[in-house]
Amino acid sequence: MADPSSPQPPRETTPSLISSIPQKRALPDDTHSPAVPSPLNPDGKSQKVQIQPPAEEGTTMGREKRTKKESLKKRESKGATGGDSSRASPAPKPKEQPSEMAPLRYKLAPPKITDFDLPRGPVFTSHHEVQDSEGRSIEFYETSDHVYNKKNFHYTHCIADPTFPSMFYYRNTEPEPYGAHLNFEDAASHMYFDQQGTHVTSDKGFRMARANVAVREGRWYWECKVTRGILKKKNEGDPESHGHIRLGFARREASLDAPVGFDAYSYGIRDKSGQKIHMSRPKDFFPEGEDIKEGDVIGLEIQLPSERLHRKVVQGHYNPAVDLIAEDEGHPDGISEYPNIIRDRIPIRFKAHIYFEKIDYHTTKELEELMNPSSGPNNSSEPPNPNHTSPALRTLPNSYIKVYKNGKFMGTPFTDLLAFLPPASRMVNNQQAGGSGGSGVLGGRDVLDDGSVGYYPAVSVFRGGAVECNFGPNFWYPPPEFSQQQPQGEDVIVAEGDASQKPEAGENQPRALADRYDEQIVEDILYDIVDEVGFWSLGLGRGGSKDEKLAEGGTGLAMPPGGGREEIKELVQDD
């Protein structure tokens, strides 16, 4: 008898024992398929299935080997795009952008009855009186009870109008004096004007005032007479000058507390030696020993390419071999393009006035670097040109500023002016503006065109210097190519020039900046109507079904299909 404590031999596994264990039914080689077609297999064709053989007994299923991913620090050392290493996390999906942007709309209280009153200009308080070189008496006033364009905000007059219910009842308007003049709101403090906004002076250091018209394209002319400045005839005991002046053109980003030509956003002419100045770098321009003195009339002419070509430059699509020919031929393809003006604005009350408040454009790092170049690695040695890698450093082909003195052509001090349409110009973001919502710039809205960018006629005065601006159409010294209306009152002196060089009718001729004021009024009316129709098409009229869904502080809205701003503009212009 066997000892039970002795080790037992291993049992043999019999085939009958294995067969007794339930097994999954083996499929035939040609696999199972339905005898008749079914909705999932209409053709009744068999599909072969790969059967994995069972693992042998005693073996364990190993884990699939993973590819080790590099750390973030290692990938950064190789460069963001240099290596083949995969990302630790999937790339975020880009947000779907609306096909076309529209202005922000805000929930506001209903307008007051006084908001429907006609706008009023500033309060004028007499400050002092001077006599010019011709013996005329000029009274200067201090303006008050109005806002100033400063602290990164830009203001324009508005009025409540019941015909604009979808656009919170407010639209643009203009107070007296009507016509092109120096802008009382767009000037530095301690500047004194006459009541028509054509004379300006200051008893402080250099400061600047811009006109209320901006040049965006075309060829325009204006002139300025020095009423107080360097003396033309100096008697014994007389001072060398009664002050100093500078004249030129400035963009919205130019500082009002500095003279024209101080930064990259303005181009100016000095009265001393007639030097041209840009980015605070004076260079000789007038003949040696020739100054701009009291009684002299300085004419300034500016030419800018069409906005169509301008947009191609700032968007990086400019091709001189093709675009310059199309510009000269007046776009023979017949395609009409309208600028997409987006005005994010909100009406505010200030004393007896109502203004639209808008975020203003601010200086860019690229132009700051251009004015004060550094030796760092980010400094670009490439000069500004139409195809520069940075939009802010792109220049406008066939653009220039010409200067006349008492009707005599003095030359062209500036060519290839810097572009200004966004993204060459950028708005201040909400944190820089000091806002808490409301008119803050949201994603991508800092490169919108609100219609105010351009080159403005600008003057600077210093410690008693004074000028009188004439925006036309009746100039003291019109340029040779200017087609002028019959003057009323004063005699007009024709500028020196060869009559045979005058262009034929229909060619590009300079226009008076007074005409630009009328164009701006038409543009304001057009875009007020476009905004009203756009909001109405979205059902956003006051009391509409979507009105309660608007977030407090406004929301960006895209135009619906078939009702875009371009279609609305074409319909309005056709009417």
Secondary structure, 3 states (H helix, E strand, C coil): CCCCCCCCCCCCCCHHHHHHCCCCCCCCCCCCCCCCCCCCCCCCCCCCCCCCCCCCCCCCCCCCCCCCCCCHHHHHHHCCCCCCCCCCCCCCCCCCCCCCECCCECCCCCCCHHHHCCCCCCEEEEEEEEECCCCCEEEEEEEECCCCCCCCEEEEEEEECCCCCCCCCEEECCCCCCCCCEEEEEECCCCEECCCCCEEECCCCCEEEEECCCECCEEEEEEEEEEECECCCCCCCCCCECCEEEEEEECCCCCCCCCCCCCCCEEEEECCCCCEEECCEEECCCCCCCCCECCCEEEEEEEECCHHHHHHHHCCCCCHHHHHHHHHCCCCCCCCCCCCECCCEEEEEECCEEEEEEECEECCHHHHHHHCCCCCCCCCCCCCCCCCCCHHHCECCCCEEEEEECCEEEEEEEECCECCCCCCCEECCHHHHCCCCCCCCCCCHHHCECCCCCEEEEEEEECCCEEEEECCCCCCCCCCCCCCCCCCCCCCCCCCCCHHHCCCCCCCCCEEHHHHHHHHHHHHHHHHHHHHHHHHHCCCCCCCCCHHHCCCCCECCECCCCCCHHHHHHHHHHC
